[in-house]
Amino acid sequence: MMITTSVEEMVAKIFATRRITRHDQSILMTLLTQGRISSQEETLINQIYEALSQGRLRVVE
């Protein structure tokens, strides 16, 4: 899986639009499970999933 933007850029876009695509979710989950990210990036990704569970983000196709 090729990632052309940084985790920080992806998270910023997701929070700016308040939307996350299934593709974005897939990339973030892959990064988390492979452990190829820094603790700061992991914190950012966890903020995404926290916002999702609180209904502050919408999943779009």
mmCIF file as Biopython writes it, N, C-alpha, C and O atoms, coordinates in Angstrom:
data_model
#
loop_
_atom_site.group_PDB
_atom_site.id
_atom_site.type_symbol
_atom_site.label_atom_id
_atom_site.label_alt_id
_atom_site.label_comp_id
_atom_site.label_asym_id
_atom_site.label_entity_id
_atom_site.label_seq_id
_atom_site.pdbx_PDB_ins_code
_atom_site.Cartn_x
_atom_site.Cartn_y
_atom_site.Cartn_z
_atom_site.occupancy
_atom_site.B_iso_or_equiv
_atom_site.auth_seq_id
_atom_site.auth_asym_id
_atom_site.pdbx_PDB_model_num
ATOM 1   N N  . MET A ? 1  ? 0.849   -1.175 0.000  1.0 0.0 1  A 1 
ATOM 2   C CA . MET A ? 1  ? 0.000   0.000  0.000  1.0 0.0 1  A 1 
ATOM 3   C C  . MET A ? 1  ? 0.896   1.239  0.000  1.0 0.0 1  A 1 
ATOM 4   O O  . MET A ? 1  ? 1.742   1.385  0.883  1.0 0.0 1  A 1 
ATOM 5   N N  . MET A ? 2  ? 0.729   2.101  -0.943 1.0 0.0 2  A 1 
ATOM 6   C CA . MET A ? 2  ? 1.568   3.291  -1.067 1.0 0.0 2  A 1 
ATOM 7   C C  . MET A ? 2  ? 0.864   4.482  -0.420 1.0 0.0 2  A 1 
ATOM 8   O O  . MET A ? 2  ? -0.303  4.759  -0.697 1.0 0.0 2  A 1 
ATOM 9   N N  . ILE A ? 3  ? 1.582   5.166  0.428  1.0 0.0 3  A 1 
ATOM 10  C CA . ILE A ? 3  ? 1.016   6.332  1.095  1.0 0.0 3  A 1 
ATOM 11  C C  . ILE A ? 3  ? 1.766   7.560  0.597  1.0 0.0 3  A 1 
ATOM 12  O O  . ILE A ? 3  ? 2.983   7.668  0.742  1.0 0.0 3  A 1 
ATOM 13  N N  . THR A ? 4  ? 1.014   8.479  0.009  1.0 0.0 4  A 1 
ATOM 14  C CA . THR A ? 4  ? 1.656   9.646  -0.594 1.0 0.0 4  A 1 
ATOM 15  C C  . THR A ? 4  ? 1.583   10.878 0.297  1.0 0.0 4  A 1 
ATOM 16  O O  . THR A ? 4  ? 2.298   11.850 0.055  1.0 0.0 4  A 1 
ATOM 17  N N  . THR A ? 5  ? 0.743   10.858 1.315  1.0 0.0 5  A 1 
ATOM 18  C CA . THR A ? 5  ? 0.679   11.973 2.248  1.0 0.0 5  A 1 
ATOM 19  C C  . THR A ? 5  ? 1.063   11.473 3.632  1.0 0.0 5  A 1 
ATOM 20  O O  . THR A ? 5  ? 0.943   10.285 3.930  1.0 0.0 5  A 1 
ATOM 21  N N  . SER A ? 6  ? 1.521   12.381 4.463  1.0 0.0 6  A 1 
ATOM 22  C CA . SER A ? 6  ? 1.911   11.990 5.807  1.0 0.0 6  A 1 
ATOM 23  C C  . SER A ? 6  ? 0.676   11.766 6.670  1.0 0.0 6  A 1 
ATOM 24  O O  . SER A ? 6  ? -0.424  12.211 6.342  1.0 0.0 6  A 1 
ATOM 25  N N  . VAL A ? 7  ? 0.881   11.082 7.753  1.0 0.0 7  A 1 
ATOM 26  C CA . VAL A ? 7  ? -0.216  10.848 8.696  1.0 0.0 7  A 1 
ATOM 27  C C  . VAL A ? 7  ? -0.757  12.184 9.192  1.0 0.0 7  A 1 
ATOM 28  O O  . VAL A ? 7  ? -1.968  12.359 9.328  1.0 0.0 7  A 1 
ATOM 29  N N  . GLU A ? 8  ? 0.145   13.124 9.462  1.0 0.0 8  A 1 
ATOM 30  C CA . GLU A ? 8  ? -0.270  14.437 9.944  1.0 0.0 8  A 1 
ATOM 31  C C  . GLU A ? 8  ? -1.168  15.146 8.938  1.0 0.0 8  A 1 
ATOM 32  O O  . GLU A ? 8  ? -2.175  15.749 9.312  1.0 0.0 8  A 1 
ATOM 33  N N  . GLU A ? 9  ? -0.801  15.073 7.660  1.0 0.0 9  A 1 
ATOM 34  C CA . GLU A ? 9  ? -1.609  15.704 6.609  1.0 0.0 9  A 1 
ATOM 35  C C  . GLU A ? 9  ? -2.965  15.024 6.481  1.0 0.0 9  A 1 
ATOM 36  O O  . GLU A ? 9  ? -3.988  15.687 6.310  1.0 0.0 9  A 1 
ATOM 37  N N  . MET A ? 10 ? -2.965  13.711 6.564  1.0 0.0 10 A 1 
ATOM 38  C CA . MET A ? 10 ? -4.215  12.963 6.449  1.0 0.0 10 A 1 
ATOM 39  C C  . MET A ? 10 ? -5.154  13.312 7.606  1.0 0.0 10 A 1 
ATOM 40  O O  . MET A ? 10 ? -6.342  13.558 7.398  1.0 0.0 10 A 1 
ATOM 41  N N  . VAL A ? 11 ? -4.614  13.330 8.814  1.0 0.0 11 A 1 
ATOM 42  C CA . VAL A ? 11 ? -5.426  13.646 9.986  1.0 0.0 11 A 1 
ATOM 43  C C  . VAL A ? 11 ? -5.944  15.077 9.907  1.0 0.0 11 A 1 
ATOM 44  O O  . VAL A ? 11 ? -7.103  15.329 10.236 1.0 0.0 11 A 1 
ATOM 45  N N  . ALA A ? 12 ? -5.113  16.007 9.481  1.0 0.0 12 A 1 
ATOM 46  C CA . ALA A ? 12 ? -5.544  17.403 9.346  1.0 0.0 12 A 1 
ATOM 47  C C  . ALA A ? 12 ? -6.695  17.518 8.355  1.0 0.0 12 A 1 
ATOM 48  O O  . ALA A ? 12 ? -7.658  18.244 8.598  1.0 0.0 12 A 1 
ATOM 49  N N  . LYS A ? 13 ? -6.596  16.800 7.235  1.0 0.0 13 A 1 
ATOM 50  C CA . LYS A ? 13 ? -7.670  16.830 6.230  1.0 0.0 13 A 1 
ATOM 51  C C  . LYS A ? 13 ? -8.960  16.240 6.789  1.0 0.0 13 A 1 
ATOM 52  O O  . LYS A ? 13 ? -10.046 16.776 6.567  1.0 0.0 13 A 1 
ATOM 53  N N  . ILE A ? 14 ? -8.833  15.145 7.507  1.0 0.0 14 A 1 
ATOM 54  C CA . ILE A ? 14 ? -10.010 14.476 8.072  1.0 0.0 14 A 1 
ATOM 55  C C  . ILE A ? 14 ? -10.723 15.397 9.067  1.0 0.0 14 A 1 
ATOM 56  O O  . ILE A ? 14 ? -11.947 15.522 9.030  1.0 0.0 14 A 1 
ATOM 57  N N  . PHE A ? 15 ? -9.967  16.033 9.945  1.0 0.0 15 A 1 
ATOM 58  C CA . PHE A ? 15 ? -10.595 16.927 10.913 1.0 0.0 15 A 1 
ATOM 59  C C  . PHE A ? 15 ? -11.119 18.205 10.267 1.0 0.0 15 A 1 
ATOM 60  O O  . PHE A ? 15 ? -12.133 18.747 10.708 1.0 0.0 15 A 1 
ATOM 61  N N  . ALA A ? 16 ? -10.449 18.687 9.239  1.0 0.0 16 A 1 
ATOM 62  C CA . ALA A ? 16 ? -10.913 19.905 8.546  1.0 0.0 16 A 1 
ATOM 63  C C  . ALA A ? 16 ? -12.251 19.670 7.853  1.0 0.0 16 A 1 
ATOM 64  O O  . ALA A ? 16 ? -13.122 20.540 7.857  1.0 0.0 16 A 1 
ATOM 65  N N  . THR A ? 17 ? -12.409 18.488 7.258  1.0 0.0 17 A 1 
ATOM 66  C CA . THR A ? 17 ? -13.648 18.185 6.529  1.0 0.0 17 A 1 
ATOM 67  C C  . THR A ? 17 ? -14.678 17.481 7.403  1.0 0.0 17 A 1 
ATOM 68  O O  . THR A ? 17 ? -15.846 17.365 7.031  1.0 0.0 17 A 1 
ATOM 69  N N  . ARG A ? 18 ? -14.235 17.009 8.574  1.0 0.0 18 A 1 
ATOM 70  C CA . ARG A ? 18 ? -15.070 16.219 9.489  1.0 0.0 18 A 1 
ATOM 71  C C  . ARG A ? 18 ? -15.610 14.961 8.820  1.0 0.0 18 A 1 
ATOM 72  O O  . ARG A ? 18 ? -16.698 14.484 9.143  1.0 0.0 18 A 1 
ATOM 73  N N  . ARG A ? 19 ? -14.821 14.433 7.877  1.0 0.0 19 A 1 
ATOM 74  C CA . ARG A ? 19 ? -15.192 13.217 7.144  1.0 0.0 19 A 1 
ATOM 75  C C  . ARG A ? 19 ? -13.968 12.328 6.986  1.0 0.0 19 A 1 
ATOM 76  O O  . ARG A ? 19 ? -12.839 12.801 6.859  1.0 0.0 19 A 1 
ATOM 77  N N  . ILE A ? 20 ? -14.229 11.019 6.999  1.0 0.0 20 A 1 
ATOM 78  C CA . ILE A ? 20 ? -13.167 10.048 6.750  1.0 0.0 20 A 1 
ATOM 79  C C  . ILE A ? 20 ? -13.712 9.025  5.764  1.0 0.0 20 A 1 
ATOM 80  O O  . ILE A ? 20 ? -14.848 8.568  5.893  1.0 0.0 20 A 1 
ATOM 81  N N  . THR A ? 21 ? -12.905 8.674  4.792  1.0 0.0 21 A 1 
ATOM 82  C CA . THR A ? 21 ? -13.338 7.672  3.809  1.0 0.0 21 A 1 
ATOM 83  C C  . THR A ? 21 ? -12.948 6.284  4.306  1.0 0.0 21 A 1 
ATOM 84  O O  . THR A ? 21 ? -12.111 6.132  5.196  1.0 0.0 21 A 1 
ATOM 85  N N  . ARG A ? 22 ? -13.573 5.289  3.714  1.0 0.0 22 A 1 
ATOM 86  C CA . ARG A ? 22 ? -13.210 3.899  4.039  1.0 0.0 22 A 1 
ATOM 87  C C  . ARG A ? 22 ? -11.740 3.647  3.680  1.0 0.0 22 A 1 
ATOM 88  O O  . ARG A ? 22 ? -11.040 2.908  4.373  1.0 0.0 22 A 1 
ATOM 89  N N  . HIS A ? 23 ? -11.291 4.261  2.605  1.0 0.0 23 A 1 
ATOM 90  C CA . HIS A ? 23 ? -9.889  4.112  2.192  1.0 0.0 23 A 1 
ATOM 91  C C  . HIS A ? 23 ? -8.955  4.717  3.243  1.0 0.0 23 A 1 
ATOM 92  O O  . HIS A ? 23 ? -7.943  4.114  3.600  1.0 0.0 23 A 1 
ATOM 93  N N  . ASP A ? 24 ? -9.298  5.914  3.738  1.0 0.0 24 A 1 
ATOM 94  C CA . ASP A ? 24 ? -8.509  6.531  4.810  1.0 0.0 24 A 1 
ATOM 95  C C  . ASP A ? 24 ? -8.449  5.608  6.025  1.0 0.0 24 A 1 
ATOM 96  O O  . ASP A ? 24 ? -7.386  5.406  6.612  1.0 0.0 24 A 1 
ATOM 97  N N  . GLN A ? 25 ? -9.601  5.054  6.392  1.0 0.0 25 A 1 
ATOM 98  C CA . GLN A ? 25 ? -9.661  4.145  7.536  1.0 0.0 25 A 1 
ATOM 99  C C  . GLN A ? 25 ? -8.743  2.949  7.326  1.0 0.0 25 A 1 
ATOM 100 O O  . GLN A ? 25 ? -8.017  2.545  8.234  1.0 0.0 25 A 1 
ATOM 101 N N  . SER A ? 26 ? -8.781  2.395  6.137  1.0 0.0 26 A 1 
ATOM 102 C CA . SER A ? 26 ? -7.960  1.236  5.824  1.0 0.0 26 A 1 
ATOM 103 C C  . SER A ? 26 ? -6.472  1.554  5.962  1.0 0.0 26 A 1 
ATOM 104 O O  . SER A ? 26 ? -5.716  0.769  6.534  1.0 0.0 26 A 1 
ATOM 105 N N  . ILE A ? 27 ? -6.063  2.687  5.446  1.0 0.0 27 A 1 
ATOM 106 C CA . ILE A ? 27 ? -4.655  3.096  5.535  1.0 0.0 27 A 1 
ATOM 107 C C  . ILE A ? 27 ? -4.245  3.259  6.991  1.0 0.0 27 A 1 
ATOM 108 O O  . ILE A ? 27 ? -3.202  2.756  7.407  1.0 0.0 27 A 1 
ATOM 109 N N  . LEU A ? 28 ? -5.066  3.962  7.766  1.0 0.0 28 A 1 
ATOM 110 C CA . LEU A ? 28 ? -4.724  4.205  9.166  1.0 0.0 28 A 1 
ATOM 111 C C  . LEU A ? 28 ? -4.671  2.915  9.968  1.0 0.0 28 A 1 
ATOM 112 O O  . LEU A ? 28 ? -3.782  2.743  10.803 1.0 0.0 28 A 1 
ATOM 113 N N  . MET A ? 29 ? -5.608  2.009  9.729  1.0 0.0 29 A 1 
ATOM 114 C CA . MET A ? 29 ? -5.597  0.731  10.444 1.0 0.0 29 A 1 
ATOM 115 C C  . MET A ? 29 ? -4.362  -0.093 10.070 1.0 0.0 29 A 1 
ATOM 116 O O  . MET A ? 29 ? -3.762  -0.739 10.930 1.0 0.0 29 A 1 
ATOM 117 N N  . THR A ? 30 ? -3.987  -0.070 8.805  1.0 0.0 30 A 1 
ATOM 118 C CA . THR A ? 30 ? -2.791  -0.794 8.369  1.0 0.0 30 A 1 
ATOM 119 C C  . THR A ? 30 ? -1.552  -0.242 9.060  1.0 0.0 30 A 1 
ATOM 120 O O  . THR A ? 30 ? -0.702  -1.000 9.527  1.0 0.0 30 A 1 
ATOM 121 N N  . LEU A ? 31 ? -1.455  1.072  9.120  1.0 0.0 31 A 1 
ATOM 122 C CA . LEU A ? 31 ? -0.314  1.687  9.798  1.0 0.0 31 A 1 
ATOM 123 C C  . LEU A ? 31 ? -0.263  1.298  11.269 1.0 0.0 31 A 1 
ATOM 124 O O  . LEU A ? 31 ? 0.804   0.991  11.800 1.0 0.0 31 A 1 
ATOM 125 N N  . LEU A ? 32 ? -1.409  1.310  11.916 1.0 0.0 32 A 1 
ATOM 126 C CA . LEU A ? 32 ? -1.457  0.948  13.339 1.0 0.0 32 A 1 
ATOM 127 C C  . LEU A ? 32 ? -1.048  -0.496 13.568 1.0 0.0 32 A 1 
ATOM 128 O O  . LEU A ? 32 ? -0.266  -0.789 14.473 1.0 0.0 32 A 1 
ATOM 129 N N  . THR A ? 33 ? -1.573  -1.393 12.755 1.0 0.0 33 A 1 
ATOM 130 C CA . THR A ? 33 ? -1.301  -2.814 12.976 1.0 0.0 33 A 1 
ATOM 131 C C  . THR A ? 33 ? 0.117   -3.211 12.592 1.0 0.0 33 A 1 
ATOM 132 O O  . THR A ? 33 ? 0.661   -4.172 13.137 1.0 0.0 33 A 1 
ATOM 133 N N  . GLN A ? 34 ? 0.721   -2.480 11.658 1.0 0.0 34 A 1 
ATOM 134 C CA . GLN A ? 34 ? 2.089   -2.805 11.244 1.0 0.0 34 A 1 
ATOM 135 C C  . GLN A ? 34 ? 3.131   -2.154 12.134 1.0 0.0 34 A 1 
ATOM 136 O O  . GLN A ? 34 ? 4.311   -2.500 12.068 1.0 0.0 34 A 1 
ATOM 137 N N  . GLY A ? 35 ? 2.702   -1.207 12.970 1.0 0.0 35 A 1 
ATOM 138 C CA . GLY A ? 35 ? 3.633   -0.558 13.888 1.0 0.0 35 A 1 
ATOM 139 C C  . GLY A ? 35 ? 4.701   0.274  13.212 1.0 0.0 35 A 1 
ATOM 140 O O  . GLY A ? 35 ? 5.804   0.420  13.739 1.0 0.0 35 A 1 
ATOM 141 N N  . ARG A ? 36 ? 4.385   0.820  12.054 1.0 0.0 36 A 1 
ATOM 142 C CA . ARG A ? 36 ? 5.370   1.615  11.300 1.0 0.0 36 A 1 
ATOM 143 C C  . ARG A ? 36 ? 5.211   3.111  11.530 1.0 0.0 36 A 1 
ATOM 144 O O  . ARG A ? 36 ? 5.563   3.913  10.665 1.0 0.0 36 A 1 
ATOM 145 N N  . ILE A ? 37 ? 4.687   3.488  12.677 1.0 0.0 37 A 1 
ATOM 146 C CA . ILE A ? 37 ? 4.437   4.903  12.933 1.0 0.0 37 A 1 
ATOM 147 C C  . ILE A ? 37 ? 5.035   5.307  14.274 1.0 0.0 37 A 1 
ATOM 148 O O  . ILE A ? 37 ? 5.307   4.466  15.130 1.0 0.0 37 A 1 
ATOM 149 N N  . SER A ? 38 ? 5.231   6.606  14.437 1.0 0.0 38 A 1 
ATOM 150 C CA . SER A ? 38 ? 5.754   7.126  15.699 1.0 0.0 38 A 1 
ATOM 151 C C  . SER A ? 38 ? 4.635   7.192  16.731 1.0 0.0 38 A 1 
ATOM 152 O O  . SER A ? 38 ? 3.459   7.057  16.395 1.0 0.0 38 A 1 
ATOM 153 N N  . SER A ? 39 ? 5.009   7.396  17.974 1.0 0.0 39 A 1 
ATOM 154 C CA . SER A ? 39 ? 3.995   7.502  19.026 1.0 0.0 39 A 1 
ATOM 155 C C  . SER A ? 39 ? 3.113   8.729  18.809 1.0 0.0 39 A 1 
ATOM 156 O O  . SER A ? 39 ? 1.931   8.713  19.153 1.0 0.0 39 A 1 
ATOM 157 N N  . GLN A ? 40 ? 3.684   9.800  18.236 1.0 0.0 40 A 1 
ATOM 158 C CA . GLN A ? 40 ? 2.898   10.997 17.932 1.0 0.0 40 A 1 
ATOM 159 C C  . GLN A ? 40 ? 1.852   10.685 16.856 1.0 0.0 40 A 1 
ATOM 160 O O  . GLN A ? 40 ? 0.699   11.102 16.971 1.0 0.0 40 A 1 
ATOM 161 N N  . GLU A ? 41 ? 2.251   9.961  15.822 1.0 0.0 41 A 1 
ATOM 162 C CA . GLU A ? 41 ? 1.313   9.578  14.767 1.0 0.0 41 A 1 
ATOM 163 C C  . GLU A ? 41 ? 0.235   8.644  15.315 1.0 0.0 41 A 1 
ATOM 164 O O  . GLU A ? 41 ? -0.930  8.744  14.931 1.0 0.0 41 A 1 
ATOM 165 N N  . GLU A ? 42 ? 0.620   7.747  16.203 1.0 0.0 42 A 1 
ATOM 166 C CA . GLU A ? 42 ? -0.356  6.852  16.813 1.0 0.0 42 A 1 
ATOM 167 C C  . GLU A ? 42 ? -1.389  7.650  17.615 1.0 0.0 42 A 1 
ATOM 168 O O  . GLU A ? 42 ? -2.579  7.334  17.589 1.0 0.0 42 A 1 
ATOM 169 N N  . THR A ? 43 ? -0.935  8.671  18.318 1.0 0.0 43 A 1 
ATOM 170 C CA . THR A ? 43 ? -1.842  9.533  19.077 1.0 0.0 43 A 1 
ATOM 171 C C  . THR A ? 43 ? -2.827  10.233 18.148 1.0 0.0 43 A 1 
ATOM 172 O O  . THR A ? 43 ? -4.015  10.319 18.459 1.0 0.0 43 A 1 
ATOM 173 N N  . LEU A ? 44 ? -2.345  10.735 17.008 1.0 0.0 44 A 1 
ATOM 174 C CA . LEU A ? 44 ? -3.216  11.394 16.034 1.0 0.0 44 A 1 
ATOM 175 C C  . LEU A ? 44 ? -4.276  10.434 15.504 1.0 0.0 44 A 1 
ATOM 176 O O  . LEU A ? 44 ? -5.448  10.793 15.393 1.0 0.0 44 A 1 
ATOM 177 N N  . ILE A ? 45 ? -3.857  9.217  15.178 1.0 0.0 45 A 1 
ATOM 178 C CA . ILE A ? 45 ? -4.796  8.218  14.659 1.0 0.0 45 A 1 
ATOM 179 C C  . ILE A ? 45 ? -5.823  7.866  15.732 1.0 0.0 45 A 1 
ATOM 180 O O  . ILE A ? 45 ? -7.007  7.714  15.431 1.0 0.0 45 A 1 
ATOM 181 N N  . ASN A ? 46 ? -5.383  7.736  16.962 1.0 0.0 46 A 1 
ATOM 182 C CA . ASN A ? 46 ? -6.316  7.437  18.044 1.0 0.0 46 A 1 
ATOM 183 C C  . ASN A ? 46 ? -7.334  8.564  18.224 1.0 0.0 46 A 1 
ATOM 184 O O  . ASN A ? 46 ? -8.484  8.307  18.580 1.0 0.0 46 A 1 
ATOM 185 N N  . GLN A ? 47 ? -6.917  9.809  17.979 1.0 0.0 47 A 1 
ATOM 186 C CA . GLN A ? 47 ? -7.853  10.932 18.050 1.0 0.0 47 A 1 
ATOM 187 C C  . GLN A ? 47 ? -8.935  10.810 16.980 1.0 0.0 47 A 1 
ATOM 188 O O  . GLN A ? 47 ? -10.088 11.171 17.215 1.0 0.0 47 A 1 
ATOM 189 N N  . ILE A ? 48 ? -8.569  10.307 15.820 1.0 0.0 48 A 1 
ATOM 190 C CA . ILE A ? 48 ? -9.542  10.084 14.747 1.0 0.0 48 A 1 
ATOM 191 C C  . ILE A ? 48 ? -10.599 9.078  15.206 1.0 0.0 48 A 1 
ATOM 192 O O  . ILE A ? 48 ? -11.797 9.327  15.076 1.0 0.0 48 A 1 
ATOM 193 N N  . TYR A ? 49 ? -10.150 7.947  15.741 1.0 0.0 49 A 1 
ATOM 194 C CA . TYR A ? 49 ? -11.089 6.910  16.147 1.0 0.0 49 A 1 
ATOM 195 C C  . TYR A ? 49 ? -11.922 7.349  17.359 1.0 0.0 49 A 1 
ATOM 196 O O  . TYR A ? 49 ? -13.073 6.936  17.501 1.0 0.0 49 A 1 
ATOM 197 N N  . GLU A ? 50 ? -11.356 8.165  18.212 1.0 0.0 50 A 1 
ATOM 198 C CA . GLU A ? 50 ? -12.123 8.725  19.331 1.0 0.0 50 A 1 
ATOM 199 C C  . GLU A ? 50 ? -13.215 9.660  18.804 1.0 0.0 50 A 1 
ATOM 200 O O  . GLU A ? 50 ? -14.355 9.609  19.266 1.0 0.0 50 A 1 
ATOM 201 N N  . ALA A ? 51 ? -12.867 10.508 17.842 1.0 0.0 51 A 1 
ATOM 202 C CA . ALA A ? 51 ? -13.844 11.424 17.241 1.0 0.0 51 A 1 
ATOM 203 C C  . ALA A ? 51 ? -14.950 10.650 16.524 1.0 0.0 51 A 1 
ATOM 204 O O  . ALA A ? 51 ? -16.118 11.035 16.578 1.0 0.0 51 A 1 
ATOM 205 N N  . LEU A ? 52 ? -14.582 9.565  15.858 1.0 0.0 52 A 1 
ATOM 206 C CA . LEU A ? 52 ? -15.581 8.721  15.201 1.0 0.0 52 A 1 
ATOM 207 C C  . LEU A ? 52 ? -16.566 8.145  16.216 1.0 0.0 52 A 1 
ATOM 208 O O  . LEU A ? 52 ? -17.778 8.171  16.000 1.0 0.0 52 A 1 
ATOM 209 N N  . SER A ? 53 ? -16.043 7.633  17.310 1.0 0.0 53 A 1 
ATOM 210 C CA . SER A ? 53 ? -16.909 7.010  18.319 1.0 0.0 53 A 1 
ATOM 211 C C  . SER A ? 53 ? -17.810 8.047  18.998 1.0 0.0 53 A 1 
ATOM 212 O O  . SER A ? 53 ? -18.882 7.708  19.498 1.0 0.0 53 A 1 
ATOM 213 N N  . GLN A ? 54 ? -17.377 9.298  19.013 1.0 0.0 54 A 1 
ATOM 214 C CA . GLN A ? 54 ? -18.177 10.376 19.610 1.0 0.0 54 A 1 
ATOM 215 C C  . GLN A ? 54 ? -19.104 11.043 18.609 1.0 0.0 54 A 1 
ATOM 216 O O  . GLN A ? 54 ? -19.858 11.950 18.961 1.0 0.0 54 A 1 
ATOM 217 N N  . GLY A ? 55 ? -19.048 10.597 17.366 1.0 0.0 55 A 1 
ATOM 218 C CA . GLY A ? 55 ? -19.926 11.158 16.342 1.0 0.0 55 A 1 
ATOM 219 C C  . GLY A ? 55 ? -19.487 12.503 15.791 1.0 0.0 55 A 1 
ATOM 220 O O  . GLY A ? 55 ? -20.273 13.193 15.142 1.0 0.0 55 A 1 
ATOM 221 N N  . ARG A ? 56 ? -18.236 12.886 16.041 1.0 0.0 56 A 1 
ATOM 222 C CA . ARG A ? 56 ? -17.735 14.162 15.539 1.0 0.0 56 A 1 
ATOM 223 C C  . ARG A ? 56 ? -17.208 14.066 14.109 1.0 0.0 56 A 1 
ATOM 224 O O  . ARG A ? 56 ? -16.932 15.088 13.480 1.0 0.0 56 A 1 
ATOM 225 N N  . LEU A ? 57 ? -17.067 12.843 13.594 1.0 0.0 57 A 1 
ATOM 226 C CA . LEU A ? 57 ? -16.645 12.609 12.218 1.0 0.0 57 A 1 
ATOM 227 C C  . LEU A ? 57 ? -17.648 11.713 11.546 1.0 0.0 57 A 1 
ATOM 228 O O  . LEU A ? 57 ? -18.292 10.883 12.186 1.0 0.0 57 A 1 
ATOM 229 N N  . ARG A ? 58 ? -17.776 11.888 10.243 1.0 0.0 58 A 1 
ATOM 230 C CA . ARG A ? 58 ? -18.673 11.059 9.432  1.0 0.0 58 A 1 
ATOM 231 C C  . ARG A ? 58 ? -17.860 10.188 8.502  1.0 0.0 58 A 1 
ATOM 232 O O  . ARG A ? 58 ? -16.865 10.633 7.929  1.0 0.0 58 A 1 
ATOM 233 N N  . VAL A ? 59 ? -18.287 8.946  8.352  1.0 0.0 59 A 1 
ATOM 234 C CA . VAL A ? 59 ? -17.658 8.037  7.384  1.0 0.0 59 A 1 
ATOM 235 C C  . VAL A ? 59 ? -18.376 8.218  6.056  1.0 0.0 59 A 1 
ATOM 236 O O  . VAL A ? 59 ? -19.602 8.131  5.986  1.0 0.0 59 A 1 
ATOM 237 N N  . VAL A ? 60 ? -17.607 8.471  5.007  1.0 0.0 60 A 1 
ATOM 238 C CA . VAL A ? 60 ? -18.163 8.631  3.661  1.0 0.0 60 A 1 
ATOM 239 C C  . VAL A ? 60 ? -17.492 7.644  2.731  1.0 0.0 60 A 1 
ATOM 240 O O  . VAL A ? 60 ? -16.408 7.140  3.022  1.0 0.0 60 A 1 
ATOM 241 N N  . GLU A ? 61 ? -18.137 7.371  1.616  1.0 0.0 61 A 1 
ATOM 242 C CA . GLU A ? 61 ? -17.571 6.448  0.631  1.0 0.0 61 A 1 
ATOM 243 C C  . GLU A ? 61 ? -16.591 7.120  -0.278 1.0 0.0 61 A 1 
ATOM 244 O O  . GLU A ? 61 ? -16.027 6.476  -1.163 1.0 0.0 61 A 1 
#
